[in-house]
Amino acid sequence: MAKTGDFSHAATSTVLRWVTSAILLVCLAPANAHRGHAVWTDITWAGESFEIVHRMHLADAIVVNRYMGGTLPIEELRSLALVALYVDERFKLLSGLPANDQGDTAGSGGDIELLTIGAEIEDDFLLVYQEWVTPLPERFPVIDNFVLQDVEPESQAFIKIKGPGLDEERER
C-alpha cells in the first residue's frame, strides 16, 4: 500500500508535468501575430507639388507582385516596378471635388495625372512614390483608392493629407 506522502508526491509531479507541458506548448506556438491587410498613404505638400507615399506590408507586396504576373523575388527591380504599376492603376485623384461628406462629387471629371516615381523596400514594408505637380488647391480632390482590394477584399486604406489648410485623414 502506498504511503500518503508518496501519493501526494506522485500527484504533484503529474500536475507539474502537465503545467510544464502547457507552458511549453504556449511558448512554442507561432509567435507572429496576424497582421491586417492595409495600405497607408501620406500625401504631403512640398512647395510646388504633393509627394505621395504608399506603404504596404512586404507580405502584401509579394501577393501583389504575383497578382501582376511577377515571378522574381520582391527585391528585384522588375518586381518593384510591377507593384508600382499596380498602385498607379488603383490610386487615382479625380478632378471632381467632393460636394458633401459622403464623398459624392460636385462635378464629374477625369483622373488627375500623377507621376509614379518608383518603389523601394524599407524594413518590412514596400513603399511606392508618386508626385502630383499642381498649385495648392483650396480643397483636396476626390480620392479613388482600390489598392489591395482585388487581392485582399477586406483590406483597409489610411490616407493622411498634409498641406496648408488641408490637414485631414481619410479611411476606406
KOLZAMI-169967 format. One record per residue (C-alpha): y, z, x; residue number from 0; residue in three letters. Coordinates in Angstrom, 2 decimals, decimal comma, always signed. Each point is the difference from the previous one (the first is absolute). Last residue first. Layout:
N
<pt <Y; Z; X>; NUM; 'Ala'> ...
***
This chain:
172
<pt <+53,15; -46,62; -11,53>; 171; 'Arg'> <pt <+2,66; +2,23; +1,41>; 170; 'Glu'> <pt <+3,72; -0,27; +0,71>; 169; 'Arg'> <pt <+2,35; +2,06; +2,14>; 168; 'Glu'> <pt <+3,77; -0,29; +0,21>; 167; 'Glu'> <pt <+2,95; -0,07; +2,38>; 166; 'Asp'> <pt <+2,11; -3,03; -0,90>; 165; 'Leu'> <pt <+3,62; +1,14; +0,34>; 164; 'Gly'> <pt <+0,12; -0,87; +3,71>; 163; 'Pro'> <pt <-3,60; -0,78; +0,90>; 162; 'Gly'> <pt <-3,48; +1,45; -0,17>; 161; 'Lys'> <pt <-2,69; -1,26; -2,37>; 160; 'Ile'> <pt <-3,28; +1,89; +0,01>; 159; 'Lys'> <pt <-3,09; -1,60; -1,57>; 158; 'Ile'> <pt <-3,30; +1,70; -0,74>; 157; 'Phe'> <pt <-2,88; -2,18; -1,14>; 156; 'Ala'> <pt <-3,25; +1,24; -1,46>; 155; 'Gln'> <pt <-3,48; -1,48; +0,01>; 154; 'Ser'> <pt <-2,23; +0,13; -3,08>; 153; 'Glu'> <pt <-0,79; -3,74; +0,12>; 152; 'Pro'> <pt <-1,09; +0,14; +3,67>; 151; 'Glu'> <pt <-0,53; -3,57; +1,29>; 150; 'Val'> <pt <+2,19; -1,78; -2,58>; 149; 'Asp'> <pt <+2,45; +2,89; -0,21>; 148; 'Gln'> <pt <+0,44; +0,39; +3,77>; 147; 'Leu'> <pt <+3,58; -1,40; +0,03>; 146; 'Val'> <pt <+1,04; -0,97; -3,53>; 145; 'Phe'> <pt <+3,72; +0,75; +0,32>; 144; 'Asn'> <pt <+2,60; -1,83; -2,10>; 143; 'Asp'> <pt <+3,23; +1,81; +0,86>; 142; 'Ile'> <pt <+3,01; -0,61; -2,23>; 141; 'Val'> <pt <+3,23; -0,28; +1,93>; 140; 'Pro'> <pt <+1,97; +2,89; +1,55>; 139; 'Phe'> <pt <+3,33; +0,65; -1,60>; 138; 'Arg'> <pt <+3,48; -0,51; +1,46>; 137; 'Glu'> <pt <-1,46; -2,38; +2,59>; 136; 'Pro'> <pt <+0,74; +0,29; +3,75>; 135; 'Leu'> <pt <+0,38; -3,56; +1,30>; 134; 'Pro'> <pt <-3,36; -1,62; +0,62>; 133; 'Thr'> <pt <-2,67; -0,62; +2,65>; 132; 'Val'> <pt <-3,25; +1,47; -1,32>; 131; 'Trp'> <pt <-2,37; +0,94; +2,81>; 130; 'Glu'> <pt <-3,74; +0,59; +0,18>; 129; 'Gln'> <pt <-2,29; +2,10; +2,17>; 128; 'Tyr'> <pt <-3,65; +0,82; -0,72>; 127; 'Val'> <pt <-1,38; +3,28; +1,31>; 126; 'Leu'> <pt <-3,69; +0,86; +0,35>; 125; 'Leu'> <pt <-0,80; +3,67; +0,05>; 124; 'Phe'> <pt <-2,40; +2,38; +1,78>; 123; 'Asp'> <pt <+2,11; +0,21; +3,18>; 122; 'Asp'> <pt <+2,48; -2,88; -0,07>; 121; 'Glu'> <pt <-1,48; -3,46; -0,48>; 120; 'Ile'> <pt <+2,35; -2,95; -0,09>; 119; 'Glu'> <pt <+1,28; -2,66; -2,37>; 118; 'Ala'> <pt <+2,45; -2,88; +0,02>; 117; 'Gly'> <pt <+3,46; -1,26; -0,88>; 116; 'Ile'> <pt <-0,35; -1,01; -3,63>; 115; 'Thr'> <pt <+3,39; -1,36; -1,07>; 114; 'Leu'> <pt <+0,74; +0,69; -3,64>; 113; 'Leu'> <pt <+1,46; -2,60; -2,34>; 112; 'Glu'> <pt <+0,92; +1,39; -3,41>; 111; 'Ile'> <pt <-2,47; -1,16; -2,61>; 110; 'Asp'> <pt <+1,38; -1,82; -2,97>; 109; 'Gly'> <pt <+2,13; +1,20; -2,82>; 108; 'Gly'> <pt <-0,28; +1,22; -3,51>; 107; 'Ser'> <pt <+2,90; +1,99; -1,25>; 106; 'Gly'> <pt <+0,56; +3,59; -0,99>; 105; 'Ala'> <pt <-3,50; +0,96; +1,10>; 104; 'Thr'> <pt <-2,15; +2,63; -1,65>; 103; 'Asp'> <pt <-0,82; +2,77; +2,48>; 102; 'Gly'> <pt <-0,49; +2,75; -2,59>; 101; 'Gln'> <pt <+3,23; +1,70; +1,13>; 100; 'Asp'> <pt <+2,13; -2,85; -1,32>; 99; 'Asn'> <pt <+1,52; -3,37; +0,87>; 98; 'Ala'> <pt <-1,63; -0,34; +3,42>; 97; 'Pro'> <pt <+1,58; -2,84; +1,99>; 96; 'Leu'> <pt <-1,51; -3,50; -0,11>; 95; 'Gly'> <pt <-0,16; -1,35; +3,59>; 94; 'Ser'> <pt <-3,56; +1,18; +0,50>; 93; 'Leu'> <pt <-1,18; +1,77; +3,14>; 92; 'Leu'> <pt <-3,62; -0,77; +0,76>; 91; 'Lys'> <pt <-2,95; +1,77; +1,61>; 90; 'Phe'> <pt <-3,36; -1,67; -0,69>; 89; 'Arg'> <pt <+0,07; -3,27; +1,98>; 88; 'Glu'> <pt <+1,81; +1,49; +3,00>; 87; 'Asp'> <pt <-2,41; +2,96; +0,00>; 86; 'Val'> <pt <-3,00; -2,34; +0,27>; 85; 'Tyr'> <pt <+1,77; -2,06; +2,66>; 84; 'Leu'> <pt <+0,55; +3,17; +2,08>; 83; 'Ala'> <pt <-3,69; +0,92; -0,45>; 82; 'Val'> <pt <-1,05; -3,47; +1,16>; 81; 'Leu'> <pt <+2,38; +0,19; +2,99>; 80; 'Ala'> <pt <-1,48; +3,33; +1,11>; 79; 'Leu'> <pt <-3,48; -1,52; -0,19>; 78; 'Ser'> <pt <+1,09; -3,03; +2,05>; 77; 'Arg'> <pt <+1,60; +2,25; +2,64>; 76; 'Leu'> <pt <-3,22; +1,97; +0,49>; 75; 'Glu'> <pt <+0,09; +3,76; -0,55>; 74; 'Glu'> <pt <-1,60; -0,37; -3,46>; 73; 'Ile'> <pt <-3,24; -1,25; +1,57>; 72; 'Pro'> <pt <-0,74; -3,66; -0,77>; 71; 'Leu'> <pt <-1,57; -1,28; -3,23>; 70; 'Thr'> <pt <+3,08; -0,62; -2,11>; 69; 'Gly'> <pt <-0,45; -1,76; -3,33>; 68; 'Gly'> <pt <+3,06; +1,49; -1,73>; 67; 'Met'> <pt <-2,19; +2,60; -1,72>; 66; 'Tyr'> <pt <-1,46; +0,89; +3,42>; 65; 'Arg'> <pt <+3,50; +0,67; +1,38>; 64; 'Asn'> <pt <+0,90; +1,96; -3,15>; 63; 'Val'> <pt <-3,07; +2,22; +0,43>; 62; 'Val'> <pt <+0,96; +0,61; +3,65>; 61; 'Ile'> <pt <+3,56; +0,79; -1,10>; 60; 'Ala'> <pt <-1,37; +2,59; -2,45>; 59; 'Asp'> <pt <-1,86; +1,75; +2,83>; 58; 'Ala'> <pt <+3,15; -0,18; +2,15>; 57; 'Leu'> <pt <+1,90; +1,97; -2,60>; 56; 'His'> <pt <+3,05; -1,83; -1,28>; 55; 'Met'> <pt <+3,65; -0,20; +1,09>; 54; 'Arg'> <pt <+2,55; -2,56; -1,20>; 53; 'His'> <pt <+3,29; -0,20; +1,92>; 52; 'Val'> <pt <+3,01; -1,83; -1,43>; 51; 'Ile'> <pt <+3,20; -0,31; +2,01>; 50; 'Glu'> <pt <+2,92; -0,86; -2,28>; 49; 'Phe'> <pt <+2,71; -2,24; +1,37>; 48; 'Ser'> <pt <+3,50; -0,12; +1,40>; 47; 'Glu'> <pt <+0,51; +3,64; +0,96>; 46; 'Gly'> <pt <-3,58; +1,28; +0,15>; 45; 'Ala'> <pt <-0,67; +1,12; -3,59>; 44; 'Trp'> <pt <-3,47; +1,52; -0,20>; 43; 'Thr'> <pt <-2,95; -0,91; -2,21>; 42; 'Ile'> <pt <-2,96; +2,29; +0,67>; 41; 'Asp'> <pt <-3,29; -0,99; -1,61>; 40; 'Thr'> <pt <-3,03; +2,27; -0,24>; 39; 'Trp'> <pt <-3,29; -1,57; -1,03>; 38; 'Val'> <pt <-2,74; +1,99; -1,63>; 37; 'Ala'> <pt <-3,74; +0,45; -0,35>; 36; 'His'> <pt <-0,86; +3,66; -0,31>; 35; 'Gly'> <pt <-1,68; +1,62; +2,92>; 34; 'Arg'> <pt <-3,35; +1,69; -0,29>; 33; 'His'> <pt <-0,18; +3,03; +2,25>; 32; 'Ala'> <pt <-1,72; -0,33; +3,34>; 31; 'Asn'> <pt <-2,14; +2,96; +1,00>; 30; 'Ala'> <pt <-3,33; -1,43; -1,06>; 29; 'Pro'> <pt <-2,34; +2,91; -0,64>; 28; 'Ala'> <pt <-1,23; +1,77; +3,14>; 27; 'Leu'> <pt <+2,14; +3,09; -0,56>; 26; 'Cys'> <pt <-1,07; +0,38; -3,62>; 25; 'Val'> <pt <-3,65; -0,45; +0,91>; 24; 'Leu'> <pt <+0,32; +2,46; +2,88>; 23; 'Leu'> <pt <+1,55; +2,64; -2,27>; 22; 'Ile'> <pt <-2,79; -0,45; -2,56>; 21; 'Ala'> <pt <-2,67; +0,29; +2,68>; 20; 'Ser'> <pt <+1,58; +3,19; +1,38>; 19; 'Thr'> <pt <+0,14; +1,50; -3,50>; 18; 'Val'> <pt <-3,64; -0,89; -0,65>; 17; 'Trp'> <pt <-1,13; +1,37; +3,38>; 16; 'Arg'> <pt <+1,95; +3,25; -0,59>; 15; 'Leu'> <pt <-1,58; +0,37; -3,44>; 14; 'Val'> <pt <-3,47; -0,40; +1,54>; 13; 'Thr'> <pt <+0,75; +2,49; +2,80>; 12; 'Ser'> <pt <+1,39; +2,52; -2,47>; 11; 'Thr'> <pt <-3,12; -0,33; -2,14>; 10; 'Ala'> <pt <-2,28; +0,41; +3,05>; 9; 'Ala'> <pt <+1,97; +3,01; +1,29>; 8; 'His'> <pt <+0,01; +1,59; -3,43>; 7; 'Ser'> <pt <-3,77; -0,54; -0,33>; 6; 'Phe'> <pt <-0,70; +1,47; +3,46>; 5; 'Asp'> <pt <+2,14; +3,08; -0,76>; 4; 'Gly'> <pt <-1,92; +0,61; -3,22>; 3; 'Thr'> <pt <-3,30; +0,00; +1,90>; 2; 'Lys'> <pt <-2,49; -2,67; -0,71>; 1; 'Ala'> <pt <-3,44; +0,89; -1,34>; 0; 'Met'> 
***
